[in-house]
Structures are given as structure tokens and as C-alpha cells.
Amino acid sequence: MVVHKINGIKSLNARLLLLAMLTLTPPAALAEDPDHDADEVFMAVLINGQTQGTVVILRSDGRLFSGAQDLRRWHLRLPNTAPLTHYSENFFALDALAGLSYKFDESSRSDQRA
């Protein structure tokens, strides 16, 4: 009886892991988006030394773009600039955010914002 419960839990955990992996698969791997040429980068974000999780950041023409939902979650005001739309989600250039300073650490692939 206990063995069946443990195997059932392992099976459920394996399914949840697979679902999480599919969720984190970049959309570029699933389909083409012809509107722009941007690279997706999964980055760990720190704001004022506090971990904010891992998010998708776009790189295009030497600029970094963050999703509007992430910016709102971090209580940052969206700029009055045209967004880069990527798979129906709006991304805004970080350098367009007034008062924001950030550091992209290429070696650890993290974006530290102050």
C-alpha cells in the first residue's frame, strides 16, 4: 500500500516536472514570430538585492526588453514608448524606463536592477 502511494507521488512529480519544462520552453522553439528579430533570454532578476524569480527578457538591436506584466509586478511605470510585441505580449525597452538603472551580467545571465 505504501509502495503504491510513493510510486503514485513519483509519477505525479514527474508529470509536473514535464509540464514545467514545457511551460518554460521558449515560444521561439515552438513557432516563428516574423514581426521582429529578438532573442529570448531567461534571466534571474534581482531588485534591490531581492530575488524576483526568472523571467524572459528580449534582446534586440543591443537593447533589453522586459514584459509589461513583469514591469507591473515590480511596481515600475510603463514608459510612453511603443512596445515590442512578442507572441501577443508587450515588451518595453529597459533604457526607456525613467530612473531605472540595471546591470546585465552576461556570465551569470542575471539582470540586477537597482
C-alpha positions as CSV (number, residue, x, y, z in Angstrom):
1,M,0.0,0.0,0.0
2,V,2.8,2.5,0.9
3,V,4.8,1.5,-2.2
4,H,1.8,2.4,-4.4
5,K,1.4,5.8,-2.8
6,I,5.2,6.5,-3.2
7,N,5.1,5.4,-6.9
8,G,2.0,7.5,-7.5
9,I,3.7,10.6,-6.0
10,K,6.8,10.0,-8.1
11,S,4.7,9.7,-11.2
12,L,2.8,12.9,-10.3
13,N,6.1,14.7,-9.6
14,A,7.5,13.5,-13.0
15,R,4.4,14.8,-14.8
16,L,4.5,18.1,-13.0
17,L,8.2,18.4,-13.9
18,L,7.5,17.7,-17.6
19,L,4.6,20.3,-17.5
20,A,7.0,22.9,-16.0
21,M,9.6,22.1,-18.7
22,L,7.1,22.5,-21.5
23,T,5.9,25.8,-19.9
24,L,9.4,27.1,-19.8
25,T,10.1,26.1,-23.4
26,P,10.7,29.4,-25.3
27,P,8.0,30.2,-27.8
28,A,10.7,30.6,-30.5
29,A,11.3,26.9,-30.2
30,L,7.6,26.2,-30.9
31,A,6.8,28.7,-33.7
32,E,8.2,31.6,-35.7
33,D,7.4,35.2,-35.0
34,P,8.1,37.2,-38.1
35,D,7.4,40.7,-36.6
36,H,10.9,41.3,-35.2
37,D,14.3,39.8,-34.6
38,A,14.7,39.4,-30.9
39,D,16.5,36.8,-28.8
40,E,14.8,35.4,-25.7
41,V,16.9,35.1,-22.6
42,F,15.8,33.5,-19.4
43,M,17.2,35.7,-16.6
44,A,17.2,35.6,-12.8
45,V,16.2,39.1,-11.7
46,L,17.3,40.9,-8.5
47,I,15.7,44.2,-7.5
48,N,17.4,46.0,-4.6
49,G,19.1,42.7,-3.7
50,Q,15.9,40.7,-3.6
51,T,15.3,37.8,-5.9
52,Q,12.3,38.3,-8.2
53,G,12.4,34.9,-10.0
54,T,13.3,34.0,-13.5
55,V,11.7,35.9,-16.4
56,V,12.0,36.1,-20.2
57,I,14.0,39.2,-21.3
58,L,14.3,40.0,-25.0
59,R,17.4,41.3,-26.6
60,S,17.1,43.2,-29.9
61,D,19.4,45.7,-31.5
62,G,21.7,45.8,-28.4
63,R,18.7,46.7,-26.1
64,L,17.0,44.7,-23.4
65,F,13.2,44.5,-23.2
66,S,11.1,43.3,-20.3
67,G,7.5,42.1,-20.4
68,A,4.8,44.6,-19.3
69,Q,3.4,42.1,-16.8
70,D,6.8,41.8,-15.1
71,L,7.3,45.5,-15.0
72,R,3.9,46.0,-13.4
73,R,4.6,43.2,-10.9
74,W,7.8,45.0,-9.9
75,H,5.8,48.3,-9.5
76,L,7.6,50.0,-12.4
77,R,5.7,52.5,-14.5
78,L,5.4,51.6,-18.2
79,P,7.1,54.1,-20.5
80,N,5.3,56.1,-23.1
81,T,7.1,54.3,-25.9
82,A,5.9,51.8,-28.5
83,P,6.3,48.3,-27.1
84,L,7.9,45.4,-28.9
85,T,5.1,42.8,-29.2
86,H,6.3,39.2,-28.9
87,Y,3.7,36.4,-29.1
88,S,0.9,38.8,-28.2
89,E,2.8,40.2,-25.1
90,N,4.1,43.7,-24.9
91,F,7.8,44.2,-24.0
92,F,9.3,47.6,-23.2
93,A,13.0,48.7,-23.5
94,L,14.6,48.9,-20.1
95,D,16.5,52.0,-21.2
96,A,13.2,53.8,-21.7
97,L,12.2,53.4,-18.1
98,A,12.8,56.8,-16.3
99,G,15.1,56.5,-13.3
100,L,15.8,52.8,-13.8
101,S,19.4,51.6,-13.6
102,Y,20.3,48.0,-14.4
103,K,23.2,45.7,-14.9
104,F,23.1,42.7,-17.2
105,D,25.6,40.1,-16.0
106,E,26.3,38.1,-19.2
107,S,28.4,35.5,-17.3
108,S,25.6,34.5,-14.9
109,R,22.8,35.6,-17.2
110,S,21.2,37.7,-14.5
111,D,19.8,41.2,-14.6
112,Q,20.4,43.2,-11.5
113,R,18.2,46.3,-11.1
114,A,18.7,49.0,-8.5
